[in-house]
Amino acid sequence: MRRRPRIAVVTDSAAGLPPTWAEEFAATGAFASVALPVLAGDEIFTDGADVDTALALALAAGSAVRTSRPAPGQFERVYRRFEEEGFEGVVSVHLSGGLSGTADAASLAAERVGISVEVVDSRSAGMALGFAVRDAVTEAADGGDLAAVRTAATARLGSSEVLFYVPSLEQLRRGGRIGAAASFVGTMLAIKPILALRAGLIVPLERVRTAARAVQRLRELAVEHARGLAEPEVAVHYFGNRTEAERFAADLSEELGIGPGRVVLSELPAVLAAHTGLGVLAVVVAGDMSSTATA
């Protein structure tokens, strides 16, 4: 009989986990995800299909959309539950601190409970965070201690690349999330930006003149990074453009020769889509950089 994990893993909804993954992780009894709030119009949403529908409608109508830092109490309740269930510790892996106060809220909550809680600022988002959480859950299920579970998460984060294309920077500008990409704002007309998450912040990579070329270039950059990894894993995020994302994922799998089943397709979590807007395409590439692929 397999021994129960000693360490629990906590993340937040910015991980963009496919529903089947979230269900499998929850079934271990050692996993929880904290929903991050989205404010669409006058309503506050936290989880479920309602938030995606409300957000899409608000974005299409040009209504005000915001996100807010979660309350430390949300994390404290989760940590206390694991403490009461007899876990030795928690590894809590969260959305980049450069984009959100989520990790700070988790750190405040960690100080209020009686077990050890290791808070990891992923300095990333989406399935870059999701793949790291998957590895942490796997290590915990194998009986790993606090240090081993944390290392499993951080090792995966270290190899991950997050690249994305947005039809417009307007939502990023409104939310104050464009960081170094602010230099693009003055030349936005006729520019289709490709951006990346680097050191926890959104930065511009390239300026492309057409949407078709931007999507093509996004794929080229993803393939380039994947070919530097021994066993690349790829995820594609979208919001409001599933058909385009399916085609993009199929093209990626064909070019990399990894089979369509190995490209994870997941709707961008609402807490991120609130800032990117409709029509975003994001690709996450992760793998093992300790033994890079050879030609």
VOGUTI-276713 format. One record per residue (C-alpha): x, y, z; residue in one letter. Coordinates in steps of 0.05 Angstrom, whole numbers, plus 5000, padded with zeros to 4 digits. Example, Ala and Ser with C-alpha at 12.3 -4.5 7.8 and 13.67 -1.06 7.14 Angstrom:
524649105156a;527349795143s;
***
This chain:
500050005000m;502850674980r;504651135037r;500951785044r;504952405024p;508252785081r;508353445043i;502553795011a;502954244949v;498954884941v;498555344880t;493755854852d;489155904792s;494456264751a;497655584739a;492555454685g;492154714700l;487754304653p;481654064693p;483853334688t;490653504719w;487353894776a;482753304790e;488452804790e;492553234837f;486653344884a;485552594886a;492252504922t;489352884982g;495653304984a;494053864935f;490054504935a;489355104888s;487155794912v;482656174863a;485056874848l;479557404842p;477557754778v;473158374778l;468958444715a;464459044716g;461359084785d;462058344801e;467657944833i;468957244807f;473756724834t;472856064799d;468955634751g;465955744682a;462256364705d;468656764710v;470856584639d;464056774609t;463557424649a;470657614631l;469757474556a;463457894555l;466658454593a;472858464549l;468658454485a;464459034511a;470559434532g;468259434605s;473059524663a;476558884683v;481258834742r;484658324786t;486458384859s;491258074908r;488157494946p;487257565021a;492457195064p;486556865098g;485156465035q;491956135041f;491756075116e;485355655113r;488555175064v;495055115104y;491255005169r;487254445136r;493554085117f;496454205187e;490153905218e;490653305172e;497653155198g;502053385140f;509253565159e;509654165113g;507154515050v;510554754987v;506555334960s;508255534888v;505256174860h;504456684805l;510357154794s;511257684848g;512858174792g;505658114767l;501757994831s;501958024906g;499857294910t;506457024937a;506757584988d;499757395013a;501856665017a;508156865057s;503957255108l;499356655116a;505356185125a;507456565187e;500756425221r;500755665219v;504455135259g;507654735202i;513254925155s;510855265092v;515755395036e;513055944991v;515955944920v;515256564876d;515256214809s;517156864773r;512756574719s;505456414702a;500855944665g;503355244651m;510555434667a;507655444737l;503254854721g;508854394700f;512754584763a;506654424806v;505953744770r;513153574787d;512253794860a;505953364867v;509552764837t;515452844885e;510752914944a;506952294924a;513551914921d;514852104994g;519552684983g;521053155041d;520053905041l;526754055008a;525853524954a;518853764936v;521154484932r;527154284888t;522553904841a;518554534829a;524355014822t;528254564775a;522454554726r;521555304731l;528855414714g;528055114645s;521355414626s;520155944573e;513656324567v;512356684501l;505957014479f;502557434427y;496857924440v;492958284385p;493358924427s;497359164488l;491459574512e;489359094568q;496559024592l;497259774592r;490859874631r;492959374683g;499959644691g;502958974673r;507159144612i;513459334649g;519159414600a;514159324543a;511760034557a;516660254503s;512059924453f;506060364470v;508260964428g;508760534366t;502760074376m;499160244312l;500659704260a;505159324310i;503658614333k;508058494394p;511157834416i;512657834490l;515857384542a;516157294617l;523257414640r;525457464712a;518157504731g;516358094687l;513258184618i;518458414568v;518058544493p;521758074446l;519958284376e;515458754337r;511858434279v;507558784226r;501958274217t;498057794260a;499657204215a;507157354219r;506657434295a;503556744303v;508756444256q;514456774294r;511556554361l;511855834336r;518955914311e;521356184378l;517955614415a;521055094370v;527855404378e;527455364454h;524554654453a;530254394410r;535154604464g;531854134514l;532553374521a;525153214531e;521153844518p;514053924544e;509654434510v;503154774530a;498855264490v;494255764524h;488756164491y;482756594509f;476856684462g;480456344403n;480455594415r;480355404341t;486555824327e;489955514388a;488354814366e;491354954297r;497455274330f;498454674376a;497854184318a;503054574278d;507754574338l;507053824350s;508353674277e;514554124274e;517453834338l;515453124321g;512753004390i;505552784375g;499353194386p;497852864454g;504153174483r;502153894471v;497654104529v;491954554507l;489154974564s;484955604566e;488856184596l;486556274668p;481856864677a;486657224724v;491657264667l;486757354610a;484057964646a;490758304629h;492158004560t;485258084531g;481657664478l;485457314424g;491857174463v;496256594443l;501456364493a;506355784489v;510155484547v;516155044535v;519354664593a;524354094598g;530953854626d;536654324612m;541753884648s;542253434587s;540553844526t;538453534461a;543653384409t;542953434334a;
***
